[in-house]
Structures are given as C-alpha cells and as structure tokens.
Amino acid sequence: MSLKLDLLLTRDSVNISDDINAPNEKRISISENATLEELTKTIIINKYLPSIQNGKASWVLNFGNKPIAIIAEEWKEAKFLVNKDKFIYEFTKPEPKVGFYLNYLAQKDPTEIFDTLIKKLK
C-alpha cells in the first residue's frame, strides 16, 4: 500500500473575476509514488486550470523557482523540461513546505515557451 502525499497547487489568475478566488489554491491527494507525468495528468483531468475563450492558454508548472513542465490547453499532454518519470516525493521530501505553482502565460505559443525554457536550463 502506498502512502498519499497532500500537495498544494497554486496558480495565477486568468482574469479579474478569477482574482476573487486568488491565490487559486487547491490541495490534491496523490500517491507518494506518483510521477511528474501523473501529476500533470491529474491537474488536467481535474480541470484545475481554467479554460479561456479561444482555448489556447499556456501554463508553466514550477516547483519553487524551477520550471518543470508546460501545460497547454491545446495539447493533450504536458511537455516536460525535466524527466517526466521523476517521483513527486523527490521534489517534496527535501522541501515539504514548497508547493507546485502554475504560471499563466496567456496565449503565448507553448512550443516557443518550451524552447525558450529548455535553452535556459542547458
């Protein structure tokens, strides 16, 4: 039996009416053996990220200051800046008070965001 991690997700607001709920926090319970890929799928499936009118919102999933993945409304799956098979506990164990934060990058091209961030990480 695997233990569950209680994760805090926080995201940017997408418009003024969304600011009412700021800081847009959500706690999720996920297996301690879950990978980053499973975390992004959970975020997408549970519709934590709001849809926008044209369906082209782009988000960067961060842990602390470190960008981990790009989630784009027009993509079925996230693109990863780190190994998608890394276990979540590898991030949370040394820093249990740090949560995952999603930066809203409006309707910027997610491929350009990915390319820019991957170059910075090299």
N, C-alpha and C positions, 0 to 999 in steps of 0.2 A: 504494500500500500504506500503510495507516495503522499507526502505532505503537501499542503497547499500554501502558496505564497499569497499574501494580501498586498496587491500592488496599487499604488496611487498613480493614476493618469491625470495629467492636466493638459489643457490645450488653449491656444489662442482663441479669441472670439472672431467670428467671421463678419459681424455687422453690429450696429448699435443695439438692436433688440436682443442679440446674443450676449451682449455685455451684462444684461440683467443677471445672468447665471454665472458671471465671472467669479472665480477663476476657472470655471468649467471643469471641475474635478469629478473624477469617477474612480471608485475603488472596484477592482476586479479580483476575483479569486482564481488562481491558475496553478496548475501542478508545479512543484518546485523543479521538476524535470522538464518543464516546457522550454522550447527553444524560442529564439527571437522570431523565427518564422511563425511559430504557433501564436505568439503574442500579437503579431501584426494581423494574422487571420482573425483572432478574437476581436481585435479593435474593429476590423472591417465588418465582420458578421454581426456584431452587436451594435453597429451603426453609431459608434461613439462620435465619429466625425460627421458634422452636418453636411448635407448636400447644399450646393449652391445652384443658382438659376441655370447656368449653362452647363453644369455637370463637369467642370474642369478644375476643381480645387486641388491644390498640391500641398502636401504636408511633409515636414521633416520630423521623424521620430528621433528624439535625443534622450540620452541618459546623462544627466548632469550637463556638461558642455559638449559632450561627444555625440555627433550625428551618427545614427545607426542605420536608418533606412528612409527611403522616400515612399510615401503612400500617395497615390494619385487617384482621384475619383474616376478617371477614365481607364485606369489599369485594373485588372482583376486581382493582381498580387503586388506586394511591395517589391521594390528593388533594394538590395542591401549594400551598405558601404562597409560592412564587416561580415564575418562568417555568419550566415543565417542559421546555422546549426548550433551556435553558441547557446549554452543554457542561460536562462534568465538569472539563476542564482549566482552565476559568475559575475554578474554586474551588481546584484543587490547584496550579496554576502559582505563584501568589504565596506559597502556604503548603504546600510539599510534605510537611512533617512532620505536618501536621494531617490526621486521618482523619475518616471518617464514623462517627458514633456513633448508635445506636438506643436511645432511652429507652423502657422498658416502662411503660405506664400502665395496667396490669392490664386490667380490663374496663370502663374508663370509655367512655362513649359517644363514638365517634370524631368524630361530627358536632359535638358540643359542644367537643371538644378543638380541632378545626379552627376553629370560630367564635371561640373564645377567643384562639387564637394569631393569627389573621388580624386581629383587632381590635388586638392588641398591636403588630403590625407596621405598622399605619397611622399 
